[in-house]
Amino acid sequence: MKALTLLTIFLLVAFSTASKSLARNIDLSTVPDRQTVQLTIYNSEDLTFVRETRTVTFKEGNNPLQFSWANTLIDPTSVEITFKTRPDGLALVDTTFPHDKPKMLYWNVQSDFDGEATIQISYFTSGISWSSDYVCISDTDEREMSFEGFVRVLNSSGEDYEAAQIRLVVGTINLVEKIAQLAQITISQAEELREQESAKFGILRKQAALSVMVRRGRAVAAAPAPKKVIKEGLSEYFIYTIEGTETIPNGWSKRMRSFEGQTVPFRIQYRYRPAEYGDRLVRLYLLTNNEDSKLGTTPLPDGVVRVFRDNGRDGLSFLATQSIKYIPIGDKIELNLGPDPNVIFELIKLKAHRDNIWMQVRGGNVFRRVGQPGVQIDVRSTVAGWDDHSTQSQRIRNYSAKDIEVQVRRAWPGHVRFRSSLPAVKRHDFQTVQFTTKVDAGEKQDNLFEVVTLQGRNQKQNNVTIEATRITG
Amino acid sequence: MRPSPLTFKVISGLLITVTAAMAEARIKLITLPVRERVEIQLDHPNATLVEEERIVPLVKGVNQVDFSWANTKIDSGTILFRVLEPGDGPQLDVNVLSVSYPPGENALVWQVAAGDSGSARVRISYLLGNLKKSFNYRAVVAHDETTLDLRQYMRVMNLANEAFDATGVWAGFGQRFLKPIGINETKEMLIDRFAAVPLNKTYTASVHEFGYIDQPKKKLRVPMHYVLNNDRDNHMGKAPLPFGKVRIFQDDGKGTTAFIGEDWGRFTPVDDKIKLYLGVAQDVSIKRTIEKNQRHRIAGNLYNVELIVNYEIENFKDQPVVLDVAEQLVNLRNEFWKNTGRDVEWELGEKTSFPNGLDREESTFDKVLFHAPLPARDANDKSGKAKKIIHRLHITFKNEW
């Protein structure tokens, strides 16, 4: 479907300057074809920068060109024309947006010669998007995996883009107005909106896009090998350039592999972190986006990861689907596979008691500790402060065939003393205690600890302190 | 036979790129590779993975492999296309170039490049909705109620609107089955059988769990359970037992069985107990009264609360039984003191009279469990009376206010 047209207009009606009316009823036009087209698609915004070239025959003098984009989602404020050949002999005199013909503009081009020239038209459009997704397949032993990244381009712009060079921008750009919104209004309405905004921010969008537009030569026909996706860093962005050209008709989407890592090493850790994974122990594959892990050629854009495992029976097991956020080169990749029915995780409260009880005498400012030798406490006193002691066991039963590593991170609000002799116990933050332990295959482990919570007037802080003490059940 | 809603086509070399013209009429030759093998993987708790293998004829150059589905719930994002290595013979050089998704259709088109003309074995994997599994169990209890035979079944319900011929089915444990599963068909398969599993028949009185059978008379409801241990010592313990209905029959001693009840068996990890509720035991009677409720002031508004709970127990059965008596201590404290929201700090008193004391294995910081052996009713006593056994729980809740 072709919605964009460029017309060169041969004037039958007087039409020599921009000051004259463009209204006319009889036109004769030629339609120069699009020769090349390049799409630069941003995934953080509904924004695509389109740059196309066409060859136009100019006559000496003024040459009116009409550019229209019915049924598309082009931002009229972004349409620009530049002259790729013979720029010294061509000059853009003015641009007119007719009030009675939305989605159309006229350029008056002054030419010093009769002959052909290549022009470039660029504009922003919405309705083209791209996304990433990943497929991981672990080996049977769960030591290595294949890790494939894909990009999928969806064209809902209203325009067919044939043989287009496609570049995908990874990163978050700043837009002060949505392209889809600008595409729905006339140029005069857009100008009104623009005047309300600061001029310096109004052009940031254009600068952001233009700064990443490094033209590359068009690649030729598809080879029988998968196309390469070239990754380059630029400023705060990463650009994926898909080798050669692609045709993506309106409404279609196309998915291509962007990178692949084979035998990517990873390790397994079980984690209890209620704030991140809910109130359950989950199993994770942990790997790193770096060269040592046979990855690290590109940051991983936001996307969905689907995780499978070779089940050792000439088939796959589906493990999980997870969305990931942008992962820079060198950063960790954490794939949450959910609970493992072969690992049982229980928090068992073994006993509770209270001590260090303080009484407030007659509601005044006098406090007495219960059990203090030689001190008589008035019967009209009330409990004002105490310490709650709770002995608990974090029981882990490992019925899987492998030794496992378990990390427990649990928050204890209030003024808390955490007493234990647990391995590698530490404070994750002011109120969160973390410890990591290993449980052999087929073994049960009781991780004992005592939590002392200072209550009432005994509470002086709102944090956890860790005390090394041997706890018995 | 209904045509399959899944179609798989290889379009020979007339078209190199996918264009909008795909939907238009054109001369083309389509081959329809059949399924060579299908596996249904049911090892994920919430998803069903279908894997199918087909032998795909490819011509040298770029081929289009078209996969479409109608009226089935395939998660298109999960579709994997993998070329398998041949068991023997030369490997065809095959590359998947890209996948195109047409608008408004449940379909996709792989662009597959082949280095030469030939056939490639490919495996397509996808998550399929409405193909579900459930588990159920059938237990036959020995006449003397000391052991049972337990059979574990998996039921696969195919509501996916797709028929599967001779399909491998695997639950993630146990054996793999090779079965045809037709559209809207449900197939039940025996996964495992556990023979002569020792059975523990329990009677439990726990007012805060099971309530009263006659509240004005303070008579407690006494449910009867069968308790099994999912461990190797008890001829089980191969894998966790998934949630499912357990139907229980008993050998009636006459060569046949009688249905005696059913219950939902919860997910039971290895080494855990599965407890099946059979019904209320009417012949074991227990009356719970409070003999003592006394506060002891420590200081000001701080008290220890002393309670003696009295249990009058009678067994009207002709066999001796053991009654489990449990108290939820937070509920007990709340019942006779007040709900403070705090943990209970407690101490057993010397008047606690259960013969073997507290069951420390099963008791927790807020639950106590005792076992009361009860003799059989004297069959020679024509009055029909049972011996009344009296036990006490003497407990002090400490530092309450």
Chai-1 contact restraints between the chains, C-beta under 6 A:
chainA,res_idxA,chainB,res_idxB,connection_type,confidence,min_distance_angstrom,max_distance_angstrom,comment,restraint_id
A,P224,B,A113,contact,1.0,0.0,6.0,A-B,restraint_1
A,A225,B,N95,contact,1.0,0.0,6.0,A-B,restraint_2
A,P226,B,N95,contact,1.0,0.0,6.0,A-B,restraint_3
A,P226,B,L97,contact,1.0,0.0,6.0,A-B,restraint_4
A,T247,B,T17,contact,1.0,0.0,6.0,A-B,restraint_5
A,T247,B,T19,contact,1.0,0.0,6.0,A-B,restraint_6
A,P249,B,T19,contact,1.0,0.0,6.0,A-B,restraint_7
A,P249,B,A20,contact,1.0,0.0,6.0,A-B,restraint_8
A,G251,B,P103,contact,1.0,0.0,6.0,A-B,restraint_9
A,W252,B,S100,contact,1.0,0.0,6.0,A-B,restraint_10
A,W252,B,P102,contact,1.0,0.0,6.0,A-B,restraint_11
A,S253,B,Y101,contact,1.0,0.0,6.0,A-B,restraint_12
A,K254,B,S98,contact,1.0,0.0,6.0,A-B,restraint_13
A,K254,B,S100,contact,1.0,0.0,6.0,A-B,restraint_14
A,R255,B,V99,contact,1.0,0.0,6.0,A-B,restraint_15
A,M256,B,S98,contact,1.0,0.0,6.0,A-B,restraint_16
A,R306,B,T78,contact,1.0,0.0,6.0,A-B,restraint_17
A,G315,B,E39,contact,1.0,0.0,6.0,A-B,restraint_18
A,G315,B,E51,contact,1.0,0.0,6.0,A-B,restraint_19
A,L316,B,S125,contact,1.0,0.0,6.0,A-B,restraint_20
A,S317,B,Q41,contact,1.0,0.0,6.0,A-B,restraint_21
A,S317,B,D43,contact,1.0,0.0,6.0,A-B,restraint_22
A,F318,B,H44,contact,1.0,0.0,6.0,A-B,restraint_23
A,F318,B,A47,contact,1.0,0.0,6.0,A-B,restraint_24
A,F318,B,L49,contact,1.0,0.0,6.0,A-B,restraint_25
A,P341,B,P240,contact,1.0,0.0,6.0,A-B,restraint_26
A,I344,B,P269,contact,1.0,0.0,6.0,A-B,restraint_27
A,K349,B,F365,contact,1.0,0.0,6.0,A-B,restraint_28
A,L350,B,F365,contact,1.0,0.0,6.0,A-B,restraint_29
A,K351,B,F365,contact,1.0,0.0,6.0,A-B,restraint_30
A,A352,B,D343,contact,1.0,0.0,6.0,A-B,restraint_31
A,A352,B,E345,contact,1.0,0.0,6.0,A-B,restraint_32
A,A352,B,F365,contact,1.0,0.0,6.0,A-B,restraint_33
A,H353,B,E345,contact,1.0,0.0,6.0,A-B,restraint_34
A,R354,B,E345,contact,1.0,0.0,6.0,A-B,restraint_35
A,R354,B,N399,contact,1.0,0.0,6.0,A-B,restraint_36
A,M359,B,A299,contact,1.0,0.0,6.0,A-B,restraint_37
A,M359,B,G300,contact,1.0,0.0,6.0,A-B,restraint_38
A,V370,B,A299,contact,1.0,0.0,6.0,A-B,restraint_39
A,I377,B,A299,contact,1.0,0.0,6.0,A-B,restraint_40
A,I377,B,G300,contact,1.0,0.0,6.0,A-B,restraint_41
A,S381,B,G300,contact,1.0,0.0,6.0,A-B,restraint_42
A,T382,B,G300,contact,1.0,0.0,6.0,A-B,restraint_43
A,T382,B,N301,contact,1.0,0.0,6.0,A-B,restraint_44
A,V383,B,L302,contact,1.0,0.0,6.0,A-B,restraint_45
A,V383,B,W401,contact,1.0,0.0,6.0,A-B,restraint_46
A,Y399,B,V270,contact,1.0,0.0,6.0,A-B,restraint_47
